[in-house]
Amino acid sequence: MIRQDLRNIAIIAHVDHGKTTLVDEMLKQSGTFRENQEVGERIMDSNDLEKERGITILAKNTSIHYKDIKINIIDTPGHADFSGEVERVLKMVSGVLLLVDAAEGPMPQTRFVVQKALDLNLKIIKVINKIDRPDARLSLVVDNLFDLFDSLDAADDYFSIPTVYCSGRQGTATDDCANPKQNLEFLFETIINYIAPPEGDPDGELQLLVSSIDYNDFVGRIGIGRIERGVVNVNDNIAVVNYHDAQNSYKSKIVSLYQIEGLKKTPIQSATVGDIVCFSGVENVNIGDTITSVRLIEPVPFVKISEPTVEMYFYVNDSPFAGREGKFVTTRNLKDRLFKEMLKDVSLKVYTTDSADAYRVCGRGEMHLSVLIENMRRAGYEFQVGTPRVIYKEIEGQIYEPIDRLVVDVPADRVGNIYGKMGVRKGDLLCSSAIGERMRLEFLLPSRGLFGYRSEFLTDTGGEGVMNVVFEGYAPYKGEVVRRSTGSLIAFESGEAVTYGLHNAQERGQLFIDSGTPVYEGMVVGVSPKSEDLAVNVCKKKHVTNMRASGSDEALRLNSTKKMSLEEAVEFIKDDELLEITPLNIRIRKRILDNDMRKKLKFNAAN
């Protein structure tokens, strides 16, 4: 059977190329909302972190209706750290809209998502977005896309795919920019005419591949996937099997069934080939499992997700302030949350260690892991994390390390700064090109060479630079890279920071804390421009004498403090430091808090 009444598509692109904004307009122009309904921007970015950061983190499903045809749409993340979300959902669709910014053109993540679409032999529609930008370079971007497909050895069919010129913000789509249209009708028509409708055997035994997991406090785990074969009904007895472990299957039951209409889940009684459905009742279902009939247990092959490249260790909080601010503070709380997170994030791996209070967590990059940390923090968890490290491989007796492709757009007069930093970080220049008054530089460098670089990059480019990173592959070890050349200012004693102590300490470097901040011995309170660590007494008060009053320090002036974001703090910490995470605060501390103990260990190591 061929489902002419249905199309399944995903929207893929590099970060900030306008995927979610275009989906907004597709929903509005398809009549999903009432005429008088108030709708905000980036409707699909429903997660608090997504709204704050302005990026898509989780792939999400929605649907529209156009001329009696239902179009299921999956909005995917564009950031490379969340590319696992893209890999798993592409199994649910028959085609993709490849979105490219009309000014920036193809970027590193564009190459990655195109490669995944080609591997699955999906239909592709090129969508040149943001054509209303004053710096749009339409013909050059189209040529760059042609070169991209050529470099990926795409089949000949992909060189004649349709091109749609869009303005997601204005809600227009056309095939001829000289004669622009006033709506997205041309885009809808292109999807219907070019993307292949789903097909399969509705009379065969059920096969439903689970590509996503949701969770609800009332019904438990919710599986989301596309029906490859057969029909599924509410109350059906089914079997659950995984392609990589086909011998171990178990039986369960479909308790409830939903389809996504617009932004809502609508209860249904049955669904057939091609439908993307949500179901509950199968408590232990995981991403990559296949729901089958009990009569024929035959799993569907699931795409192999790329392996993590960065690891961090998560610890139970044992600082002097442990348990003061968090709701979930125990080892069991930390373990349960981390392993639960792994069930819905296929790119995340969690391992136990020799210590009962430490867990090794592996992900796609610093941002991938920092989003996990931030979500746990907001949920009331209190814990500590160590410095991020890359995951090495041993191949034929040689150590290999992950390599990233870095693309930067910088003002022409700042190029020298970038070359200097890339040389220190073992970066190799691939190409450079002028784009107006700016330069685009492309490098290959070790992933560890980018740790702590983002904040330096903004400083080096006067805040005007844009950097994008995507994982390239593994290569032989490139040699030592100095991660951080500065030292830390460490609290000498526990107490409360006072103006007098801070005034003396700020002469040694830049401070992270203000007057009145509680501190403990071994807590990092600032950064020193010198390479060695310095202990400072930020709790020191001016005592009363017959020459002066203790209150006269109110006239002392303090320099502005550096407030570290979570990402900056993760990038900042050294191997002998930890990041203390609580719902209210982010603190940097030494692994060994006692100042005398650290000095003894350093002395012994030197001798």
N, C-alpha and C positions, 0 to 999 in steps of 0.2 A: 504494500500500500504506500502511495505517495501522499503526504499531507499537504495539499495545496493551500490549506487554510492556516498554515503555520510557518514561521521562520524563526530560527534560533541564531542570534548573533552576539558577539562580544565586541567591545570597543577597546582597542589597545593603542598605546602611545607612550611617549616619554612623559615624564612628570611636567606638569604645568602647560601642556599643549591643548588643554580645553575639553577633555573627555566629559567630565561631570557637568560642565556648563552646557555642552551640547545635549546631553541626556535631559537636562532640565527643559530645554526648548522642545525636544521631541515629546516629552510628557505633556507639556502645555498645549502644543499644537495638535496633538492626537485626541484632545478632549478628555484627558484623564481627570482633570480638575473641573470643578464648577466654574461658571463665568465669574462669580463674585468671590471665589475662594482666594484667600491670601496665601501666596506661596513665596518662600524665601529663595535665596540663591544656593546653589550646590545642594539640592534636596537630598541627593543620594549619600552625601557625606554626613551621615546621621551620628557618627561617633564623635564624642566631645573632642578627642585629640585631633580628629580629621578637621573639625571646624576651626580649631585654634591654629593648626599648622597650615591649613589650606591645601592639604594633599589627601589623596585617597589611600587608605591603608588596607582596607578589606574589600574584596570583590563582592559586589551586591547584585541581586537580581531584581529586575522590574519588567514590566510588559506594557505594550501599547496596542491599540487596534487601529488599522488603516484599511479601509475598503473591505471590511469583513475578514481581514486577515490579521491574525494575532502575531505580533513580533515580540519574542522574548529577548530582552537586552540584558547583558551582564556588563556592568561598569567595573573596570579593573584598575588596580594601582599602576602608577607610572614610575614610582621610585624603584631603583634596582634592588634595594633591600627586601622588597615585598614581591619580588618576581615569582616566588613560589605560588602566590595567589593566582597569578596569570596562568602558570603551567597547569594547575589542577582544573581550572574552570574551562579551558579550551576544549576539553573532552565533551562538554555539554552542547557545543555549538557546531553549526555547519559552515560558518563564515565569520569574518571579522571586518570591522571598519578600522583601517589603519589611519590614525589621526596624526597629522604632521603640522607643526606650526609654520605658517607662511613666511615667517622671517627667519626662524632658527634652522628650519630644515631638519633632516634626519639627525638624531642624536644617539648616544650610546645605547640607551634602553630601546630605542626604535629598532636597532639592529637585533637586539636580543629577542624581542617579541615577534619580529618578522620571521626569525629563524624557527621559533617554536610553531608558528602558524604553517610555515612551509613543511616542517617535519610531519605535521598532521594532515597535510594536503588540504588545508582549508581554503575556501574561496576568500579572496581579499578585495576590498574596495578601498582605493586610495582617497582619503578625505584631506584636502588642504584646508586647514582651519585658520581662523583669524585673518582672513583676506582683507579685512578693513584696517589692518595695521598700516601706518604710514610707511614703515620700512619693509613691507612685504616684498618678497622676491619670488614670485610665482614660477616663472619659467626655470629659474635656477634650482628651486626646490624640487620641481618635477624631474629635472635632469639628475639631481642628487639621488632621488628615489630610484630612478632607472639604474644608476651606478650601484646602489645598495643591493638591488635584486640580482644584478649581474655578479657582484662579489660573493653572494650567497649561493651561486649556481642554481638559481631558480629555473624551473621548467619554462619553456617558451610561452606557455599560456599566460604566465604572470606578467609578461611584457605588454599585453594588450588589455589589461584589466581596466575597468572604468575609473575615471577621476572625477571627484565631486569637489567643488570649491564652496567652502562654508564660512559663515560667521556665526559661531555658536552664540555669542552674546546678542546679536541682532536677530537670530533665528532665521537665517536665509541659506539657501543652497542652490547652486547652479552649475551648469557645465560650460558656461561661457561668461566670463567676468565682465565682458563688454555689455552683456544684456542680463543684468542681475535679476533674480526673482525675489519675491517678498516673503517667501515662506520656505519650509523644509520639504515641500511636496516632491521635489526632484530627488531628494535623498531617499524618501520613503519608496518612491517608484524604483529607484536603482536597487534598493535592498530586495524588493519583491521580485524584480526581473532577473537579478544576477545571483543572489544567494540561493543555493539549492534547498528545496523543501525537504524536511525529514522523510525518510522512508524506512520501512521495515515490515515484519510479519506480525500483524495484530493477533493472528490465530496461533502463533507459536507460544512456547513456554516463556514465562516472564524473565527478562533481564533488565535490571535497573542499576546503573553505575552511580555510586555515591561520590560526588565531587566536592561537597561542602557540608559542614556541620554547623548547626545553630543550637542554641540551648534556651529552654524556657523553664522557669521554676515550677510550673504547674504540670507540664507533660514530659519534662526531662529532655533528653537529646533529640534533636530534629535533624533527620537526614535530608539532603537536597541533591537531586540528580536527574538525569534524563533517562527516559524509558527507551531502551535499545530494541526491545522485542516484547510482544505480548501485551497484556492488559493487567493493571493492578487495581484492586478494589479494597474498600474499607473492610476490615475483619478477615482479609485473606491470611491464610497460613503460608509463611514464606521461609526460605532458607537464606542464610547470610554466609558468604564465602569470599575469600580474598584470593586474587590472582596469583600472588606470590606464596600462598599457603593453601593450595586448593584441597588438601587432604582434610583440613580442619574446618568444618562448617558446623553451623548450629541452626536450630529452628526458632522462629519467633512469629509475631503476628503484627499486621498493620492495624493500629488502633485508630488513627485519624489520617486524613489525606487532604492536602491543600494545593492550590495553584496560586501563583502570584499574579494579581490583577492590579496594575498600577504599582502603588506602594504597599498594598495590603495582601495578606494571605487569605484566600477565599476557600472555605471548606467545600470539598467535592466528594462524590461517592466512588468515582472511578476515573482512570486516565489511561491513555493508550500510547502507541508508538510516537516518539518525537516530543511528547509533553515533558516539560520540566516541572517536577512536583516536589513538595515537601511532605514528609511523613514522620509520624511519631509512633512509639510503641516498641521500637527495637533499641533497647537500652544501651547495648555495647557496640553499636554500629560505628565504624570509623571511615574516614576518607579513604577511597580506594576499594572499599568493599563492594560487592555486587549482591543485590537483592534478586533472588531467583525463585522460581516455583520449587516446591518440594519434590516434584516429579523429575525434574532435570536440573541438576546443580552444575551450572556451567558459568564460570566467572568471565567477566569482560577484562581484557588487558588494560592496565592502568599506566599512564605516563610515568616514566621514572623521573622523580623530582631531583633537581640538582642538589648536590650535597652542600652542607654549611661550610663556611670558610673562616668563621670567627668564633671564638669561645670565650666565655667568662665564667668565673666561679661565683656561685651564690651561697652566702653563708647566713646562718642564724645570727642575729645581732647580739654581740657580747660587749658592747661599749658601756661605759658607766651610765649612759642615759637610756639603756635598753629597757623597753617595756613602758616607757612614759607616754608615748604618743600613738603607738600602733594598736590596732584591734586584734590582728593576727600576728603573733610573734613567735610561735613555737616551731620546732622542727617539723612536726606533722603538718601544720598549716602551710609551711613553705613547700614541702614535698607534694602535698595534695594539689596545690595551685599550679606548680610547675608541670606536673604530669597531666593535669587537666588541660593546661594550655597547649600541650603537645598534641592532644587529640584533634584540635581544630586548626592547628597551624602545621602543615606538612613540612615546612622548611625548618622547623624547630626540633632540636634533639636534646633530650635531658638524660643525664647519666648519674648514677650514684657514685660516690667516691669511698675511699678508705675511712673517711670521717663521716659520722652520722649527721653532722651539722653542716655539711658542704655538698653542693651539687654542681656538676659540670653542665653548663647550658651552651649549646652551639646554635648559631644562627647565620644569616646571610651577610650581616654587617653590623656596624655600630648602631645605626638607626633602628634596625630590626630589633636588636636587644634593648635599646633604650626605650622603645615604645612598649615592650613587654614590662620593663621596670616601671615606667610611668603608669601603666594600667594597674599594676599590682599596688603601687603606692596609693593611687586614688581609691582602690578598693579597701584600704585600711591595713595593708601589709607593712611590716617593719622587718628589714633584713639588711645585709651588707653584700657588696659585690666587689670583686677584684678587678684588676686591669684587664682590658680586652687583649687577646692574643690571636694570632692567625693559627690555622690548623695546617701543620706540615704533613707531607706524605713522603714515604720512602719508596722510590722506584728504582729497581735494579741496583740497590745499594747506595743510591744518591738521594740527597734530601731535596725535595721539591717544595715550593711555596706558592700560594695563590698570587696571581698577578691581576691588577686592575687596569682598565682603560680609562684614563682621565681626560676629559675635554673641558677646557676653560675658555671663556670669553672675557677678555680683559681690555682696558684702555691701552692704546698703543704705547704710551709712555711708561707703562708698568710691566712691560714684558720682561725686562731685565731682572726684576725681583723674582718672577716665576722661574726663569731659567736657573737662577742661583739656588732656589729652594729645591727644585727638582734634581739638581746635581747632587746635593747632599742626600737626597732620599732615593737615590739609585734609579731615577726616572730616565727613560729613553724617549727622545722626541721622535714622533712618527711623521707629523706634518704640521704646517702652519699656514694660515690664510687670512687675508684681510677682509673684514666685513664692515664696510663704511670706515668709521674712525676707530674701530676696535679690531682686535686680533683674536683669532680662534687657534688655540694650540692643542695638540693631541699627544698624549704621552702614554707609555706603558711603564708601570712601576709596581713594586711589591705592595700588596695590600697594607702591610704594616707601615709602609712609608707614608700612608695617609692618616695614620692615627695622630690626632692632635693638630692636623694641618689646617682644618677648616677655618678656625679662628685666625690663624696666621695668614691665611689666604685673604680673608676680608681686610685685615690690616694692610697687607702688602698691596692690595688693589684699591685702597681708599674706600672700601665698601661698595665698589662698583663692579666687582668681578662676579662671574657666575661659573660655578664648577659642577660638573656632572660626572658620575663614576658608575661603571658597570664591570662586573667580573668578567675577565677575559679567559682565564684558564690557569693551569699550573706550569711552572718553569723552574729550572734549577735555582737553588738558593743564591741570592744576589750579594750576600755579604752583610756585614753589620750596618745597621741604620740607627743613628742616635735619635731616640724618641723625644727626649726633652732635655734641654741644656740648663734649665733653671732649677733652683732648689725650693724648698718649702720653709715657711715660717711656722714653727710649731709651738703650741702653748706650753709654757714651762710648768704651770700648775693649774689645778682645777679652781673654778670660781666663776665670777661674772666680770666680763670685760669692762674696764672703766676708761674714761677719756685720757687720764694721765698715762696709763700703761699703753694705750693705743697710740698716743702721740709719740712716745719713745720708740714703739715698734715700727711705726710707718717709715722711719728713717732707714730701715733695713730692707724695705720692699713694699709691694702693694698688698693691702689688707683685704680680706674677704668679709670681715664682720664689723658690726657697729658697736657703739657703747651700749652696755646692758645685755649683750648676748651671752648666754651661759656657755662656758667652755670647760673642757677637761684636759688633763695632762696627756699630751700626745696628739691632740687634735690640730689639724692644719688650719691656721688662721690667715695665711697669706702666701704670696709667692716671692721668692728672693731672686734678684737678677743674677746672683752668683750660683755656681753649680752645686755647692754644698748646702745642707739644711742648717737652719739656725733656730735655736730655742729662744723665744721672746716671752716676757712676762706681761701679758696684756691685762692681768688682774692687779698689777702693782698700783698702789694708791700713794698720794703725797700725804705724808703725815703732818700733824699739827706741830709747829715749833714756835718759839718766841719771836721768830723772824717773819713767819708767813702763816697764812691760814690754809687749811686743807681745801677750802672751797674756791680758792683762787684759780684752780685749774680750769674753771669754766671758760676762761678767756682763751684757752688753747684751741687751735684750729686743727681739725682732722681733714685729711684728704678724702676725696670720694672713694668709696670701696668698690671692689669688683664683685658683682653679684653673678655667681656661676649658674648657668642653666644646667639641666641634667646632662645634655650632650657634652657641654664644655667640661663638666666635672669628670665624666667618663673618659674624655680625651686627656684630661690633665693628670690623673693619678699615675704614679710610678709603681713598679713591682712591689715595693715595700709599703704601699699604701692601700687603704680600702675606702670605699664609698659607703657611708651609712645612709640608708634610705628609710625615711619615715613619712607618714602622711603629711606632716607639717614642715619637715626640714630635710635638706640634703647636706650632710657634713662629710668632709674629707678627714681621714685620720691615718695615723701610722699603724701598721699591723702590730708592732710592739709599742705600747703606750708609754712605758717607763723610760724616761730620758737616760738614766744611768745605764739601764740594760742595753739600750741601743748603742751607746758609746762603747760599752765593753765588747759587744758583738762586732762592731766596726773595727775596733782595735785588734781583736783576735783574727778577723778576716784579713787585715792588712799584714799581720805577722805570721 
